[in-house]
Amino acid sequence: MTSSFTVSGTTDDDWFDLNKYKQAAQVAYDFSIGKMRTECEEQREGIKTTGQEARDTEASRAAEQRATIGTTGTQQRETLGKQGEEERLSLGKRGFEERETIGKTAEEQRSRDRLLQQFKDREEARDRGQALEGYRF
């Protein structure tokens, strides 16, 4: 296959100029570097903004959490205080009731013991009397 391009019909200007190529390449390189720097700066600004927003969001969330914990802690202390007071009152009431019950039980026990002692004394007196009567014969 033959080439349609012939060297005989060209001039020096038609040949590839290396200096023009280098200049064009430098322009393209500078443009590309400039574009990349611009994009990097934009990206850095975006990251900076996003980072600041994230820090602000985290700081506000932490502040809300601390406020919530403080409120919750106060509520828990108040609830525990009320529960403790109620429990002390309940224990006091139960203790009083138990002492009353123990007192009643003790009184009942003492009266029962008195009756038993009286019955024992009567039986003993009867048995003694019977024994003495039997001994007289």
C-alpha positions as CSV (number, residue, x, y, z in Angstrom):
1,M,0.0,0.0,0.0
2,T,1.3,3.3,-0.9
3,S,1.1,6.4,1.1
4,S,-0.9,9.4,-0.1
5,F,1.4,11.8,1.6
6,T,4.5,12.7,-0.3
7,V,7.6,14.4,1.2
8,S,8.4,16.2,-2.0
9,G,5.4,18.6,-1.7
10,T,6.1,19.8,1.8
11,T,8.0,22.9,3.0
12,D,9.9,23.4,6.2
13,D,6.9,25.0,7.9
14,D,4.8,22.0,7.4
15,W,7.1,19.8,9.5
16,F,6.5,19.2,13.2
17,D,7.9,22.1,15.3
18,L,9.2,20.8,18.6
19,N,9.4,24.2,20.3
20,K,5.8,24.9,19.5
21,Y,4.9,21.5,20.8
22,K,6.8,22.2,24.1
23,Q,5.1,25.6,24.4
24,A,1.7,24.1,23.8
25,A,2.4,21.2,26.2
26,Q,3.5,23.7,28.9
27,V,0.3,25.7,28.4
28,A,-1.7,22.6,28.8
29,Y,0.3,21.5,31.8
30,D,0.0,24.9,33.5
31,F,-3.8,24.9,32.8
32,S,-4.1,21.4,34.2
33,I,-2.0,22.2,37.3
34,G,-4.0,25.3,37.8
35,K,-7.3,23.4,37.5
36,M,-6.1,20.7,39.9
37,R,-5.0,23.4,42.4
38,T,-8.4,25.1,42.2
39,E,-10.2,21.8,42.7
40,C,-7.9,20.9,45.6
41,E,-8.6,24.3,47.2
42,E,-12.3,23.9,46.7
43,Q,-12.1,20.4,48.2
44,R,-10.1,21.6,51.2
45,E,-12.7,24.4,51.8
46,G,-15.4,21.8,51.5
47,I,-13.7,19.5,53.9
48,K,-13.0,22.4,56.2
49,T,-16.6,23.4,56.1
50,T,-17.8,19.9,56.6
51,G,-15.4,19.3,59.4
52,Q,-16.5,22.5,61.1
53,E,-20.1,21.5,60.7
54,A,-19.4,18.1,62.1
55,R,-17.5,19.6,65.1
56,D,-20.4,22.1,65.7
57,T,-22.9,19.3,65.4
58,E,-20.9,17.1,67.8
59,A,-20.5,20.0,70.2
60,S,-24.2,20.8,70.3
61,R,-25.1,17.1,70.6
62,A,-22.6,16.8,73.5
63,A,-24.1,19.9,75.2
64,E,-27.6,18.5,74.8
65,Q,-26.5,15.2,76.2
66,R,-24.8,16.9,79.2
67,A,-28.0,18.9,79.8
68,T,-30.1,15.8,79.5
69,I,-27.8,13.8,81.9
70,G,-28.0,16.7,84.4
71,T,-31.7,16.8,84.2
72,T,-32.0,13.1,84.4
73,G,-29.6,12.9,87.3
74,T,-31.6,15.5,89.2
75,Q,-34.8,13.6,88.5
76,Q,-33.3,10.4,89.6
77,R,-32.0,11.9,92.8
78,E,-35.4,13.4,93.5
79,T,-37.1,10.1,92.7
80,L,-34.6,8.2,94.9
81,G,-35.1,10.7,97.7
82,K,-38.9,10.3,97.5
83,Q,-38.5,6.5,97.4
84,G,-36.1,6.6,100.3
85,E,-38.4,8.8,102.4
86,E,-41.4,6.6,101.5
87,E,-39.4,3.5,102.4
88,R,-38.3,5.0,105.7
89,L,-41.9,5.9,106.5
90,S,-43.0,2.4,105.5
91,L,-40.3,0.8,107.6
92,G,-41.2,3.0,110.5
93,K,-44.9,2.1,110.2
94,R,-44.1,-1.6,109.8
95,G,-41.7,-1.5,112.8
96,F,-44.4,0.1,114.9
97,E,-46.9,-2.4,113.8
98,E,-44.4,-5.2,114.5
99,R,-43.7,-3.9,118.0
100,E,-47.4,-3.6,118.6
101,T,-47.9,-7.2,117.4
102,I,-44.9,-8.4,119.5
103,G,-46.4,-6.5,122.5
104,K,-49.8,-8.1,122.0
105,T,-48.2,-11.5,121.5
106,A,-46.1,-11.1,124.6
107,E,-49.1,-10.1,126.6
108,E,-51.1,-13.0,125.3
109,Q,-48.2,-15.3,126.1
110,R,-47.8,-14.0,129.6
111,S,-51.6,-14.3,130.3
112,R,-51.5,-17.8,128.9
113,D,-48.5,-18.6,131.1
114,R,-50.3,-17.3,134.2
115,L,-53.3,-19.4,133.5
116,L,-51.1,-22.5,132.9
117,Q,-49.3,-21.8,136.1
118,Q,-52.6,-21.4,138.0
119,F,-53.8,-24.7,136.6
120,K,-50.5,-26.4,137.5
121,D,-50.7,-24.9,141.0
122,R,-54.3,-26.2,141.4
123,E,-53.4,-29.6,140.1
124,E,-50.4,-29.8,142.3
125,A,-52.4,-28.6,145.4
126,R,-55.1,-31.2,144.5
127,D,-52.5,-34.0,144.0
128,R,-50.8,-33.0,147.3
129,G,-54.1,-32.9,149.1
130,Q,-54.9,-36.4,147.7
131,A,-51.5,-37.7,148.7
132,L,-51.8,-36.4,152.2
133,E,-55.3,-37.9,152.6
134,G,-54.0,-41.2,151.4
135,Y,-51.0,-41.1,153.7
136,R,-53.3,-40.5,156.8
137,F,-54.9,-43.8,156.5
